[in-house]
Amino acid sequence: MRVEPALSHYSWASVAEPVYVVELGGSGAGERWRLLDAEDIEDVLDWARSRQRGRVLSISLEHQDEYGTSMLRLLGPSQATGVVSRTA
């Protein structure tokens, strides 16, 4: 990991209604859940960790633009198949 000062002149975009995707995987079939109306990422983490039970946890943010739907991975390994996955 490299660490450097952040630029102060970024432009910010706000997502009014973010959709988080939680994947819980392990041996066998995994689970994928879409979380809507979450208060914040801490709310998503609390929900996901309460259901993790030793499984691999991944959290992504669903992003839609003129090119379609992408997954921006926030935490954990990418488990997505058949979708565009970008690391945040």
MDAnalysis code that builds the backbone (N, CA, C; Angstrom):
import MDAnalysis as mda
import numpy as np

u = mda.Universe.empty(264, n_residues=88, atom_resindex=np.repeat(np.arange(88), 3), trajectory=True)
u.add_TopologyAttr("name", ["N", "CA", "C"] * 88)
u.add_TopologyAttr("resid", np.arange(1, 89))
u.add_TopologyAttr("resname", ["MET", "ARG", "VAL", "GLU", "PRO", "ALA", "LEU", "SER", "HIS", "TYR", "SER", "TRP", "ALA", "SER", "VAL", "ALA", "GLU", "PRO", "VAL", "TYR", "VAL", "VAL", "GLU", "LEU", "GLY", "GLY", "SER", "GLY", "ALA", "GLY", "GLU", "ARG", "TRP", "ARG", "LEU", "LEU", "ASP", "ALA", "GLU", "ASP", "ILE", "GLU", "ASP", "VAL", "LEU", "ASP", "TRP", "ALA", "ARG", "SER", "ARG", "GLN", "ARG", "GLY", "ARG", "VAL", "LEU", "SER", "ILE", "SER", "LEU", "GLU", "HIS", "GLN", "ASP", "GLU", "TYR", "GLY", "THR", "SER", "MET", "LEU", "ARG", "LEU", "LEU", "GLY", "PRO", "SER", "GLN", "ALA", "THR", "GLY", "VAL", "VAL", "SER", "ARG", "THR", "ALA"])
u.atoms.positions = np.array([
    [0.842, -1.167, 0.000],
    [0.000, 0.000, 0.000],
    [0.886, 1.229, 0.000],
    [0.533, 2.176, -0.856],
    [1.204, 3.468, -0.875],
    [0.283, 4.505, -0.258],
    [0.869, 5.465, 0.440],
    [0.094, 6.537, 1.055],
    [0.687, 7.863, 0.607],
    [-0.185, 8.753, 0.143],
    [0.269, 10.074, -0.257],
    [-0.832, 11.082, 0.052],
    [-0.494, 12.352, 0.153],
    [-1.507, 13.366, 0.457],
    [-2.586, 13.387, -0.627],
    [-3.816, 13.593, -0.210],
    [-4.932, 13.677, -1.156],
    [-5.021, 15.091, -1.710],
    [-5.428, 15.187, -2.951],
    [-5.641, 16.495, -3.561],
    [-6.916, 17.102, -2.998],
    [-6.921, 18.392, -2.851],
    [-8.083, 19.047, -2.260],
    [-9.077, 19.531, -3.316],
    [-8.798, 19.312, -4.586],
    [-9.664, 19.850, -5.626],
    [-10.428, 18.770, -6.405],
    [-10.784, 17.701, -5.735],
    [-11.610, 16.672, -6.367],
    [-13.017, 17.206, -6.601],
    [-13.656, 16.695, -7.613],
    [-15.081, 16.976, -7.751],
    [-15.825, 15.788, -7.155],
    [-16.896, 16.054, -6.450],
    [-17.618, 15.007, -5.746],
    [-18.978, 14.802, -6.374],
    [-19.393, 13.565, -6.425],
    [-20.742, 13.223, -6.867],
    [-21.422, 12.514, -5.701],
    [-22.639, 12.863, -5.473],
    [-23.387, 12.241, -4.396],
    [-24.446, 11.315, -4.983],
    [-24.534, 10.111, -4.449],
    [-25.539, 9.156, -4.883],
    [-26.698, 9.253, -3.899],
    [-27.851, 9.663, -4.382],
    [-28.998, 9.905, -3.507],
    [-29.498, 8.623, -2.846],
    [-29.561, 7.545, -3.589],
    [-30.074, 6.284, -3.064],
    [-29.104, 5.155, -3.416],
    [-27.995, 5.044, -2.690],
    [-27.011, 4.012, -3.032],
    [-27.572, 2.603, -2.832],
    [-27.137, 1.713, -3.696],
    [-27.489, 0.295, -3.577],
    [-26.192, -0.455, -3.317],
    [-26.130, -1.106, -2.164],
    [-24.969, -1.910, -1.805],
    [-25.262, -3.367, -2.139],
    [-24.245, -4.088, -2.577],
    [-24.383, -5.511, -2.859],
    [-23.460, -6.255, -1.902],
    [-24.037, -7.138, -1.111],
    [-23.290, -7.932, -0.140],
    [-23.230, -9.365, -0.655],
    [-22.022, -9.892, -0.743],
    [-21.824, -11.285, -1.144],
    [-21.217, -12.045, 0.020],
    [-21.815, -13.167, 0.341],
    [-21.323, -14.051, 1.390],
    [-21.004, -15.379, 0.725],
    [-19.729, -15.708, 0.654],
    [-19.318, -16.907, -0.064],
    [-18.559, -17.867, 0.810],
    [-18.275, -18.982, 0.232],
    [-17.536, -20.034, 0.911],
    [-17.620, -21.287, 0.080],
    [-17.462, -22.431, 0.703],
    [-17.596, -23.674, -0.038],
    [-19.076, -23.868, -0.378],
    [-19.334, -24.199, -1.618],
    [-20.732, -24.353, -2.042],
    [-21.291, -23.049, -2.554],
    [-22.593, -22.993, -2.643],
    [-23.257, -21.809, -3.183],
    [-23.187, -20.648, -2.204],
    [-22.900, -19.491, -2.728],
    [-22.877, -18.292, -1.900],
    [-24.200, -17.561, -1.979],
    [-24.259, -16.450, -1.279],
    [-25.455, -15.617, -1.276],
    [-25.083, -14.235, -1.770],
    [-26.002, -13.598, -2.466],
    [-25.815, -12.211, -2.898],
    [-27.082, -11.448, -2.544],
    [-26.903, -10.337, -1.838],
    [-28.027, -9.521, -1.388],
    [-27.831, -8.083, -1.842],
    [-28.903, -7.436, -2.272],
    [-28.899, -5.999, -2.577],
    [-29.517, -5.280, -1.384],
    [-28.789, -4.312, -0.824],
    [-29.277, -3.556, 0.322],
    [-29.640, -2.151, -0.128],
    [-30.898, -1.806, 0.052],
    [-31.407, -0.494, -0.322],
    [-31.816, 0.253, 0.942],
    [-31.817, 1.547, 0.883],
    [-32.222, 2.392, 2.015],
    [-31.342, 2.209, 3.244],
    [-30.081, 1.814, 3.050],
    [-29.155, 1.728, 4.178],
    [-28.801, 3.146, 4.619],
    [-28.669, 3.329, 5.921],
    [-28.349, 4.655, 6.432],
    [-26.945, 5.090, 5.995],
    [-25.978, 4.173, 6.076],
    [-24.611, 4.455, 5.665],
    [-23.855, 3.119, 5.562],
    [-22.572, 3.187, 5.260],
    [-21.778, 1.966, 5.099],
    [-21.673, 1.196, 6.409],
    [-21.689, 1.888, 7.543],
    [-21.648, 1.197, 8.838],
    [-22.889, 0.322, 9.022],
    [-24.024, 0.807, 8.578],
    [-25.266, 0.043, 8.616],
    [-25.130, -1.234, 7.783],
    [-24.539, -1.111, 6.609],
    [-24.318, -2.259, 5.723],
    [-23.347, -3.244, 6.371],
    [-22.255, -2.737, 6.924],
    [-21.274, -3.609, 7.589],
    [-21.895, -4.368, 8.756],
    [-22.685, -3.694, 9.559],
    [-23.342, -4.359, 10.689],
    [-24.243, -5.487, 10.205],
    [-25.057, -5.209, 9.178],
    [-25.970, -6.217, 8.638],
    [-25.186, -7.414, 8.093],
    [-24.148, -7.118, 7.302],
    [-23.375, -8.188, 6.658],
    [-22.613, -9.035, 7.682],
    [-21.965, -8.391, 8.632],
    [-21.173, -9.148, 9.611],
    [-22.045, -9.986, 10.536],
    [-23.286, -9.567, 10.754],
    [-24.184, -10.365, 11.594],
    [-24.627, -11.650, 10.892],
    [-24.438, -11.717, 9.576],
    [-24.828, -12.900, 8.796],
    [-23.637, -13.643, 8.206],
    [-22.441, -13.160, 8.475],
    [-21.236, -13.707, 7.846],
    [-20.968, -15.161, 8.239],
    [-21.022, -15.497, 9.509],
    [-20.824, -16.847, 10.033],
    [-19.654, -17.592, 9.376],
    [-18.492, -16.978, 9.383],
    [-17.287, -17.621, 8.878],
    [-17.134, -17.613, 7.367],
    [-18.083, -17.032, 6.665],
    [-18.009, -16.988, 5.205],
    [-17.209, -15.775, 4.742],
    [-16.751, -15.825, 3.495],
    [-16.020, -14.715, 2.901],
    [-17.013, -13.595, 2.601],
    [-16.687, -12.385, 3.035],
    [-17.565, -11.231, 2.886],
    [-17.009, -10.266, 1.854],
    [-17.859, -9.859, 0.924],
    [-17.524, -8.809, -0.035],
    [-18.668, -7.812, -0.069],
    [-18.319, -6.536, -0.148],
    [-19.329, -5.482, -0.256],
    [-18.959, -4.600, -1.440],
    [-19.947, -4.355, -2.285],
    [-19.768, -3.507, -3.457],
    [-20.861, -2.462, -3.500],
    [-20.617, -1.432, -4.273],
    [-21.603, -0.394, -4.520],
    [-22.045, -0.534, -5.966],
    [-23.346, -0.629, -6.187],
    [-23.876, -0.737, -7.537],
    [-23.874, 0.658, -8.152],
    [-23.283, 0.776, -9.336],
    [-23.169, 2.082, -9.989],
    [-23.765, 1.984, -11.386],
    [-24.693, 2.872, -11.696],
    [-25.301, 2.898, -13.017],
    [-24.955, 4.190, -13.716],
    [-24.547, 4.055, -14.969],
    [-24.266, 5.226, -15.790],
    [-24.664, 4.909, -17.226],
    [-24.250, 5.752, -18.159],
    [-24.654, 5.560, -19.554],
    [-24.103, 4.273, -20.171],
    [-23.142, 3.635, -19.522],
    [-22.547, 2.395, -20.033],
    [-23.197, 1.149, -19.446],
    [-24.075, 1.321, -18.494],
    [-24.731, 0.178, -17.866],
    [-24.493, 0.162, -16.366],
    [-24.544, -1.021, -15.789],
    [-24.374, -1.191, -14.348],
    [-23.010, -1.786, -14.054],
    [-22.300, -1.182, -13.123],
    [-20.995, -1.661, -12.683],
    [-21.037, -1.899, -11.184],
    [-20.127, -2.733, -10.702],
    [-19.981, -2.971, -9.277],
    [-18.653, -2.366, -8.848],
    [-18.700, -1.452, -7.880],
    [-17.490, -0.853, -7.321],
    [-17.214, -1.542, -5.998],
    [-16.201, -2.398, -5.993],
    [-15.906, -3.188, -4.794],
    [-15.338, -2.293, -3.699],
    [-15.925, -2.388, -2.510],
    [-15.484, -1.602, -1.362],
    [-14.704, -2.426, -0.353],
    [-15.069, -3.709, -0.227],
    [-14.477, -4.557, 0.806],
    [-14.470, -6.001, 0.341],
    [-13.377, -6.693, 0.595],
    [-13.311, -8.125, 0.327],
    [-12.957, -8.454, -1.111],
    [-12.779, -9.746, -1.373],
    [-12.412, -10.178, -2.724],
    [-13.610, -10.092, -3.664],
    [-13.319, -9.884, -4.937],
    [-14.384, -9.864, -5.934],
    [-14.880, -11.280, -6.157],
    [-16.178, -11.495, -5.967],
    [-16.775, -12.798, -6.198],
    [-17.746, -12.748, -7.370],
    [-17.858, -11.565, -7.980],
    [-18.837, -11.371, -9.049],
    [-18.411, -12.076, -10.323],
    [-19.390, -12.669, -10.970],
    [-19.154, -13.262, -12.287],
    [-20.180, -12.697, -13.239],
    [-19.744, -12.392, -14.456],
    [-20.664, -11.903, -15.460],
    [-21.053, -10.449, -15.310],
    [-20.380, -9.690, -14.451],
    [-20.656, -8.267, -14.318],
    [-19.322, -7.523, -14.367],
    [-19.386, -6.266, -14.717],
    [-18.189, -5.432, -14.691],
    [-17.891, -5.091, -13.249],
    [-16.693, -5.390, -12.799],
    [-16.324, -5.119, -11.410],
    [-15.127, -4.184, -11.396],
    [-15.277, -3.066, -10.695],
    [-14.181, -2.099, -10.561],
    [-13.861, -1.953, -9.084],
    [-12.608, -1.810, -8.775],
    [-12.212, -1.622, -7.388],
    [-12.225, -0.143, -7.065],
    [-12.881, 0.220, -5.969],
    [-12.943, 1.641, -5.560],
    [-11.608, 2.068, -4.997],
])
